[in-house]
Amino acid sequence: MAQPPLPPAARADEAFLREVDEEYRRDAVQTFLKEWGRWILLAVGAGLLAFAGFLFWREQTEKTREAHSEKLFLAVRAIEAGESAQADAPLAEVRAAGTAGQRAMASLIEAALLTNRGDRKAAQRLLDAVAADPDVAAPFRDLAAIQALRLQADSLAPEAIIARARPFLEGDSPWFPAVAELAAIAHLRAGREADAAALFLRLARTAEAPETQRDRAEQMAAMLGQDTSAQTESRLPQVASLPPAEAAKPSGASD
């Protein structure tokens, strides 16, 4: 049902109230801008500066990361060319200022160089630092720990070797082939031939291990009384046999 039109006086009152309301809103906005406008502009400006700074930082970080990757590449190329001394400076730079992963890679490479040069203590320090760095990815830490264990194996007691190798012997660790032989020899040194034999047999059955390592493990397991016939048979070449009728044919006979 349509409402009856307002009388002229009511319409005039409504127009007046609307005008007052609009004026109040304008005053409120002006008052707010007068009190807070400068701070809003400063906040917006600061936000834009911060965003610009972030973009610049990201670009510079990316450039720095690329530069360090290039230094690692040059170091590896120098080592491959037989000029390992030329790798020392770039490796040191990356270890000092690279990302966590780059630092770990540089440390592992430098530790290998130091080991080849006979400075095992310095190599050990680098490897221990990588293994203990929480910012480094687990594969790098594991590799450093294993390399450090291999460096110290001659001077450690059998129980210490086994304790440090145990995390890589359990379950389906991809590092099992890297430590199984060390742990098995440690068991032998401790007089636990059964434990050593079991490790050698498991290593012989590990397809991911290098073939020469599997061969050694199989020989050791056999010497320690393990049945390795299954491994031996699996390595024999498979010769396809002829059907009986074909095999009975005399040589040179034709159909």
N, C-alpha and C positions, 0 to 999 in steps of 0.2 A: 504494500500500500504506500503510495507516494506521500512524502511529508509535505505539509502546506508551506508555501514560501514564507521566509522570515519577513517580518515587518521592517520598514526602512531603518528604524532605530536599531534593531537587533543586528541588521547587516552592517551598519556603521560601527557598532561595538565590536563585531567580529573582525572587521578590517583593522580596527585600531589595535586589538589584541594581537593580531598576526604581525602587524608592523612593530609593535613593542617586542614581541618574541624574536623577530628577526634582528632587531637592533641589539637585543640582549646577547644573541648568539654572536653577532659581529664583535661586540665589546669583549665577550669571553675569549674569542679567538685572538683578538688583538692583544688582550692582556696576557694570554698564554704565550704568544709569539714574543711579546716584549720581554717576558720573564725568562722564557726557555729557548727562544729561537736561536740565540747565539750558541748555547750549549748543544742544541741539536745539530747546527751546522758544524760545530767543532767535532762532534761525534761522527757525523757522516764523513767529514774530511779525514779524521783519524782512521775510520774504517777503510776508506779508499786507499790511504797510504799503507795501511797494514796489508791489504790485499795485494797492492803493487809490490810491497816488500816480499810477500810470500812468493809471488810469481818470479821475482828476481832471484830469490834464494833457491827456488826449485830449479831454475835454469842454471844457476851457478853450480848447484849440487850435482846436477846431471852432467855438466861439463867436467867437474872434478872427478866424478865417478868414471866417466869415459877416459879421462886422462890417466887415471890409475890403472884402468883395465889395459890401456895401451902400454903402460910401463911393465905390467905383468907379461904381456905378450912379447915385448922386446927382451925381457929377462929370459923367458923360455927359449926364444930364438937364439939368444947368445949361448945358452947352455947346450942346445942341440948342435950348434956350430963348434962346440969345443972351446968356447971362450967364456967360461963360467965367471971369471973375474969381472967381466963387464956386466954381469947380472947383479952384482952386489949393491951398487948404488940405487938402481930402480927398486929393488926389493926392499931396501931400507926405507925408501920414501913411502912405499905403499904400506909397509908395516907401521909407519909413524902416523899416516893421515888417511888411510883408506877406510872403506866400510868394514864392518865386522867380517864379512865373508872374504873381502879382498885381503884384509890383514891375515886371516887364517891361511889363505892360499900362499901368500908371500912367506909366512913363517914356515909352512910345511916344505916349500921349495928350498928355502934357505937352510932349514935343518938337514935336508938331504945333502946339500952342498957341503955343509960343515962336517957331516958324517964322512963323506968321501975324502975330505981333507984331514980327517983324523981328530977333529975337535968335537969329540962326543959330548963333553960337558956343556958346551955352548948349544949344541943341537938339542940336548936334553932340556935345557932351560926354555928354549923356544917351544918345544912340543908340550911341556908341562903347562906353559902359559896358555896355549890354545886349548888344551884339554880342560882347563879350569875356567875358561871365559864363558859366562852365561849368555853373552850376546852372540856367540858363534853358534851356527846351526849344528844340530846333533851329529850329522855325518862327519863334519870336520873335527868335532871334539873326539868322536870315537876313533877316527883315523889317527889323530895325534896321540891318543892314549895307547893305541896298539903299537905305533911306531916307537913310542917311548919305552914300552914294555920290551920290544925286540932289542932296543939298544942296551937295556939293563939286564937282559936275561942271564948273561954270563955271571953277573955279580949278585943276583938275587937268590934267596933260598927257594926251594921248590914250592913251599906252601905260599910264599908271597906271589910267585908267578901264577899259581893256580887261582889264588884269590882275585888277582887283577884280571885274569882271563875269563873267570866264571861268567860275568854278564854276557860275554860274546859266545859262550858255549851253550847257553840255555835256549830252548825254543828253536825258532828257525832264523836266528840272527844271520844276516848276510855276511857278517864278519867271521863266521865260524872257521872257514878255511884258513884265515889269516892267523888264528891263534891256536888252532887244534893241535898242530904239531908241537908247538912250544909247551902246551899244557901236557901233552902225552909224554914228552921227554921229561918234564918235571915230575910226573907220576913215576916214571922209571927211576929217576934219581932218588925218589922217596921210597922206593922198594914196592910200589903198588903196581905190579905187572898187569893185574886183571883190569884195573882202571885204564892203564895205558893202552892195553890191547883193545878195549872197547872204543876208545877214542880213535885209535888208528883205523879200526874197521869202519867206524862211522865216516871218517874222512875219506876212506877208499870208496865209499858208496855215495859221496857228495858230488853230484854232477857239476856243480859250479866251481869246484876246485880244479886247478890246472892239472893236466894229465900226468906230468912228471911227479907232482905232489901226490896224486892218487896212487901212482905206481909205488912210490916209496912207502906210503901208508899201508898199501896192500902187503908188501914184503915184510914190513915190521909186524903187522897183525898176524901174518902166517908164522913168523918166527916166534911169536908169543902164544901160539896155540890156537888162533882163531881159524875158523873154516872160511877160506876165501875163494872156494871153488866157484861160487856164484859170480863173483867179480871177474874171475879168470874167464869163465864161459861167456860172459857178456861182452868181453873184449875180443873174442875170436871172430875172424871174418866169417860172414854168413855166405856159404857157397850154395847156390841153387842146384838141386839135384835133378837129373833128368828123369822123366817118367820111365817105368820099367821097360816098356816096349822100345823106347828110344835108346835106353842104355844097352839093350840086348843086341842092337844092330851092330854088325861088324863094321869096322872102320872103312870108310870109303863107299859103303853100300848106298844105293839110291833106290827111290821108290819105283 
